[in-house]
Amino acid sequence: MKDVKPNYTADAIANRIQGTVLLSVVVLSNGTVGDVSVVRSLDTTYGLDAQAVLAAKQWLFNPGVKDGVPVAVRVTIEMSFTLR
């Protein structure tokens, strides 16, 4: 329902870091984000992994439903960083 793009850090831009961070995200029964973990890292030095996690925590989802009741589910999200 709502996604937030991650911010590039100045150091990552200066070092021309590009690619994708793969995240595992728990969507809670109210559609907000719970636990977020990095499954595939792009950059731990210049802060892009951390920026991807911060952005994912601001997302809002339609919650998963089982037997008509909202439930928590785990999803995978790719956060891409591309320089123009």
N, C-alpha and C positions, 0 to 999 in steps of 0.2 A: 504494500500500500504506500509505503514511503521508503525511499532509499537515499542515502547520503553518500556522496562521492568522497573518497579519501583525499587529503591534502598532500601535496608534494612537500618535502622538506627542502630547504635551501641547499643543504649539503648533498642531498640526492640529486638535485638538479645540476649542481656544479660537477658532480661525478658522473652525470649522464646515466643514471640507473633507470632501467626500464624493465617491465615484466609484470608478472602476476603473483599475487599472494593468494593462496587457497586457505579458506577459513572453514572451520566446523562451528556451527552456531546452533544453540538451543533456542527455539522459538517457544516462549511460554504460552500458556493457555489463553492469555489475554492479548496475544499478538506482539508483545514486546520481546526484546532480546535478553536472554539470560547469559549463560556461559558462552564465551567465544575463545576458540583456540586456533593457533596457526598450524595447519596441516602441512603446507609447503611454503617455506620461507622464500622471500625475494631478497630481503635486506635487513639484517639486524644492526648493521653499523650506522646507517644514515637515517634510521627511523621509519622506513616505509612499512614494515610489518606492524609497528605500533600505530601508525596512522590508519592502516586498514582495519585494525581492531577497533580503534576509536570510532571510525565511520560506521562499522557494522553494528556497534552498540546503540546507534541512533536510529536504526531501521525499525520499521513497523510492518508487521505481516498480518494477513488473515490467518488466524490460528488453525492448526490442524483439528480435525473433528473425528471422533470415533464413537459410533453408536449415538450420534446426535449431540455429543458432549465435547466441548473444546478440550484439547489435550496438548501437552508439550510435545514437540517433535524436534529432531535434529536435522539440519539442512547444511548443505555445502554451498559456500559463496566464493566466487572468484572476484578479487579486487584488482583491476588493471591500472598500471601506471605507465603512461605513454607521454613522452616529450614531443612537443610540436616543433 
